[in-house]
Amino acid sequence: MAQKLLMPKATAVWLVDNTALSFDQIADLCKLHPLEVKAIADGESAQGIKGLDPISTGQLSREEIARAEGNPNHKLKLSEPKVRVPESKRKGPRYTPVSKRQDRPNAILWLVRNHPELKDAQVSRLVGTTKSTIEQIRDRTHWNSANLTPMDPVTLGLCSQIDLDLEVEKSAKDRPLPSAEELDNARLASASEMESLGDSVSSSSQEDKEMSADEVFSRFASLNNNDDEDKDEDDDNR
């Protein structure tokens, strides 16, 4: 990436006032027209602009300036920066390789089913698709809906796990907290369910007890019948 001069017009003002560089050399360095540099020197342009020292900012060295002053044909070269600033990522839809574009509908279906809290814009950022495509897959009006299979976009290589986690976390933060009334209703519903469950358990226990009593009575009755039969057999023997 080509280096760029910070505040070129302010740098040109300083170079005009503090060096013996030619107008062409300053214009070439600052990406200005030589006549504009001449106007700065004549006080007709850049009035009120404070000069910026390129030596103090580390953009030019004294040796480079001296070399250019001794040779009018020498083009000034900026010094190598001591710190590399990473380039900002370009905003816009995520680029998807042609070989993986056919997998996007499957990835969208997976996201819609497994993370319904994600907004269309978030899904679009993750897999690089359009809002209309997402809506078609949600409504099952997509031309290939019958053949779609939910597939994890991370596995497909359409996005990273970090990107997916960040979007899910962002969705959770944006989700409104339940109101006090909703919490009370949830507690009442839970208490009602527990009470119903307790009644069910109690009725089951009572039935077990009644069944146990019936079993005891039937066993007692069968014992009495056996005794009566034994007595009848003894009388017959006599």
Secondary structure, 3 states (H helix, E strand, C coil): CCCCCCCHHHHHHHHHHHCCCCHHHHHHHHCCCHHHHHHHHCCCCCCCCCCCCCCCCCCCCHHHHHHHHHCCCCCCCCCCCCCCCCCCCCCCCCCCCHHHHHHHHHHHHHHHHHCCCCCHHHHHHHHCCCHHHHHHHHCCCCCCHHHCCCCCHHHHCCCCHHHHHHHHHHHHHHCCCCCHHHHHHHHHHHHHHHHHHHHHHHHHHHHHHHHHHHHHHHHHHHHHHHHHHHHHHHHHHC
